[in-house]
Amino acid sequence: MTAPGRRATGRRARSHYGWIHGVPGQSSRVEAPAHGRAGYAPAPRYDIIGCSATPGEWKPAMRILDRSVYVGPSLYAHFPVIRLELDLGHLEQWPTARLGNAFIDALAEALPGLAEHGCSYNEPGGFFRRMREDEGTWLGHVREHVAIELQNIAGEEVTFGKTRSAGPEGVYTVVYEYAQRDEGIAAGELGLRLICSLLPESIRPGDTVPDGWNWPEARDEFIRFAQRRALGPSTASLVRAAEARGIPWLRLNDQSLVQLGHGKYQQRIQATVTGRTSHIAVELASDKEETNKILATLGLPVPKQELVQSEGQAVRAARRIGFPVVTKPYNGNHGRGISIRLTTDEEVAQGFAVAREHSRSVVVESFLEGDDHRLLVVNGELVAATRRTPGHVVGDGEHTVTQLIEIVNQDPRRGVGHEKVLTRLELDAQAQKMLDRAGLTADSVPAAGQAVHLRSTANLSTGGTATDVTDVIHPDNREMAERAVRAIGLDVGGVDFLSKDITETYRKIGGGICEVNAAPGFRMHVAPSEGTPRDVAGPVIDMLFPPGAPSRVPIAAVTGTNGKTTTARMLSHITKMAGYTPGLTTTDGVYIDGQRTVQGDMTGPVSARMVLADPQIDIAVLETARGGLLRAGMGVSEVNVGAVLNVQSDHLGLKGIDTLEQLAEVKRVVVEVATDCAVLNADDPLVLRMAGYTDAKTICYVTMNPHHSLVREHIRAGGRACALEAGVNGQMITLYDRGGHIPLVWTHLIPATLEGRAMHNVQNAMFAAAMAFSLGIKLDAIRQGLRTFDSTFFQAPGRMNVYDEHPFKVLFDYGHNAHAVGAMADLASRLDCTGRRIVVLAGPGDRRDEDLVAIANAVAGRFDHYICRRDDSLRDRAPDEVPKIQAAALRAAGVSEGAISIIPDEQEAIDAALRMGQAGDLLLIFADALVRSWKQITKFKAPGAAPSAATMEAAPLSGAGAAGRASPKAAPIASPEPGRPSEVAWPENKPAAPPLNLEGLIRDERGVRFAPETDD
């Protein structure tokens, strides 16, 4: 939502996120989005700004309990925002109406732009109206608006902000949009200082406003700070032009290096230098002497010129060329170090000294009469022409030069730097020199109409003005500029041309080319002081990305509590089999074309951008974890296909997520930003309802229940689905789309499913197939990818790896929550063995006690022996706390004391299990240090072990050791004949899903789905 008169951002907040402002004992009121306009999360902060009250009278005011910086779509918005957890302390008792008009009027004077903020009233003045009505609003809400407006005055376009009560009295969640990370944080901090400076001293938090603090100075310093970190005006115009064409972009450093497009389609720019700009051309343009010679050779008008290295050489060169002359640095830019209209040896000597500060060599050239023009040429064609006038004031016979400068700087179009159309004039050393040359001082009163120049060059950054003359430039002058830039070899070049009248040909009235510039600035053309603004960035983007040229790679994002790593790996493998070069992010690293390039947990926004910046990839598969979404959001603004596998109890109680419904809301972000297809688990009620929150063109349900009533209705409505269906030959993964029925692959032909027995991997394969199909990958490639993906440690480390080179079989997995552990326990009870079943069990130390108990309950009664261990990282737990909790849970579930071992160390626990193993046994080992533990398993040598590998016997579950074990909940499955499917796919006592209530469904061209919750 934007205020009247401001452009919409084209990005949306999560409309279902509730924002309430309330105070205990008072009526709550909704705070609507603020006016204004709309990296990575830092460590949580706990800033305390003191209170002037005596201890015990009030609690400390204005504490920042937590701060998160979201670089992309998150729980709060689909664009970058900063979230503060703010405790107002005693200021909770001081809403704006109680603070009164003195506070409100002072805030309005400090930030006049707040008058345009519509707030909940959607009209200018709405925010101030909100501050005055009834009890007013609270200071957290004020801080939100101030942070937005501070970014606006620094030249950014941000609009979004929300504030809500966070529960405890006086604690608020403040969220506001930002354009640049450091600038956004600084805006929040400066906003706090401004607000506190306007409070009565009796309630002002102590140490918030330093002695001598001056708001105008602080404001201007913030603007300079912001501009040092923001994209420059030229780069920003190119980025905006790319956005207008739907081209994604990434900022690659703290300066102006930007990537346009993704993967192998990317192009890079640095300011207005593109990846196609010739290095030789840039060198030539920097060599002013060589440029002059080349242009002169072609018959183009250039001044006489000499290159000198000493003051004496400069004076002699000026005499040979003839006064007046110009001195400038050999390789300078932006008008730095240039002195013009030098008429004496002394002035030449001074000009040489000024130029020497910027370059060891100095150019002396003849002075050309006329106005300074910048002619911009892109891809061989002139796209804009501007007449530039140096910064100056015009006398009125009454005011001094100093006063005239102050009058000029009152023009609202003039800013501190480049945040506005014009830059303020400065009475600095260079201006003093110009005044000296004119025989004036700062206190002189120029005559009426007398122009007093404060700069010798016409750069906008030093206070100059620009007038667009594109429509009136003479054709000869146009052709001259295009020839000059082509002669140097630049794809984007600026010609500095002096002419008394740009509408007349240089062949008739003279004039000449002073310079040809690489990386020419666009500000004067995009926002001239006078005349028509020109879209000079558009032709550059069209040159880099001609119409029809691709700029995006397909992106698939997958999330869920369990199975997302395996699914992402399967999908990446399918894309590789289809001929793509995939970029993959997972919990164990970043993979480019199947090779790991970065090791570690890479499921956050940093790794997503890392993949999209790689020039090899032409498709991206992003495993997206809860942690990254909560800390910093997603790394991309949108994905083609988003999938949610499931929502199970894991990581609850962390970062304010205490319920499965809250966890589902976090994971839902992935499908909210999907554009082509949202792939959802129809067998998980929390995931099924996410269909009401996506704008994707297609909704694809995945179900292992062929009798799913909603999916049946969805298919009949022409929707897309992936279902598991029984056939004579076993179970078939089947696709439905637009009324078509597409049998895809038998589950027993997918190695990762262990002949169809590993039902969790059957489901993962279904998701991978549905996502691949939604990405437009051919069916044969999907089949080939699934048939060649197995669960080896190489392809899927820690995901149902099997090692059977010992006399016993080992199942190795990373499962770390009850749902994942239960799935592996179910698989272990399906696999027939003649010996015992042994499990090595653990749980992460940062999980709640009830989560650790649930993990133990997921295996209780299914094994002959249980070894309880802990992870290497204690995560604030005692060394044996986790295994003791789980051992107690096992005992409570009926497991005998003799069947439980507590061995806290992971390596020692695994070693004990391996030594316990005998021929025919099955070991299920849940590991945390995957590489180390896998090596421990593969390198284990059992005392007296036979050299040949033992295999699992095909026999019913009644062998040795079974008598001492409680009957497993899953029914036994006989091993099939080679190449044949398993006869039974589901545990016999798996509870049937309750019938769905299909009332209130939405039916449209996308199929059938539940409507969003009314309270969202």
GIQUIVEN-V91852 format. One record per run of one state. SS is the DSSP state (H for helix, E for strand, - for the rest). FROM is the first residue (numbers start at 1). LEN is the number of residues. If there is no record, write none. Layout:
<<SS,FROM,LEN> <SS,FROM,LEN>>
This chain:
<<-,1,12> <E,13,1> <-,14,6> <E,20,2> <-,22,7> <E,29,2> <-,31,6> <E,37,1> <-,38,9> <E,47,1> <-,48,7> <E,55,1> <-,56,2> <E,58,1> <-,59,4> <E,63,8> <-,71,6> <E,77,1> <-,78,3> <E,81,7> <-,88,1> <H,89,5> <-,94,2> <H,96,4> <-,100,1> <H,101,10> <-,111,1> <H,112,5> <-,117,2> <H,119,3> <-,122,4> <H,126,7> <-,133,6> <H,139,15> <-,154,4> <E,158,1> <-,159,2> <E,161,5> <-,166,5> <E,171,7> <-,178,3> <H,181,18> <-,199,16> <H,215,15> <-,230,3> <H,233,12> <-,245,4> <E,249,3> <-,252,5> <E,257,4> <-,261,2> <H,263,3> <-,266,1> <E,267,4> <-,271,2> <E,273,2> <-,275,4> <H,279,8> <-,287,1> <H,288,10> <-,298,4> <E,302,1> <-,303,2> <E,305,4> <-,309,2> <H,311,11> <-,322,3> <E,325,5> <-,330,9> <E,339,4> <-,343,2> <H,345,12> <-,357,5> <E,362,5> <-,367,4> <E,371,8> <-,379,2> <E,381,9> <-,390,2> <E,392,3> <-,395,6> <H,401,9> <-,410,4> <E,414,2> <-,416,6> <E,422,2> <-,424,5> <H,429,9> <-,438,13> <E,451,3> <-,454,6> <H,460,3> <-,463,2> <E,465,4> <-,469,6> <H,475,14> <-,489,3> <E,492,8> <-,500,6> <H,506,4> <-,510,2> <E,512,7> <-,519,4> <H,523,4> <-,527,3> <E,530,1> <-,531,5> <H,536,9> <-,545,9> <E,554,6> <-,560,4> <H,564,14> <-,578,4> <E,582,5> <-,587,2> <E,589,4> <-,593,2> <E,595,5> <-,600,5> <H,605,8> <-,613,6> <E,619,5> <-,624,2> <H,626,6> <-,632,7> <E,639,6> <-,645,9> <E,654,1> <-,655,2> <E,657,1> <-,658,2> <H,660,8> <-,668,1> <H,669,4> <-,673,1> <E,674,8> <-,682,3> <H,685,9> <-,694,4> <E,698,6> <-,704,5> <H,709,8> <-,717,3> <E,720,8> <-,728,2> <E,730,8> <-,738,2> <E,740,7> <H,747,3> <-,750,1> <H,751,3> <-,754,5> <H,759,16> <-,775,4> <H,779,9> <-,788,13> <E,801,3> <-,804,5> <E,809,5> <-,814,4> <H,818,13> <-,831,6> <E,837,5> <-,842,7> <H,849,11> <-,860,5> <E,865,4> <-,869,12> <H,881,12> <-,893,4> <H,897,3> <E,900,3> <-,903,3> <H,906,11> <-,917,5> <E,922,5> <-,927,3> <H,930,9> <-,939,23> <H,962,3> <-,965,36> <E,1001,4> <-,1005,2> <E,1007,4> <-,1011,6>>
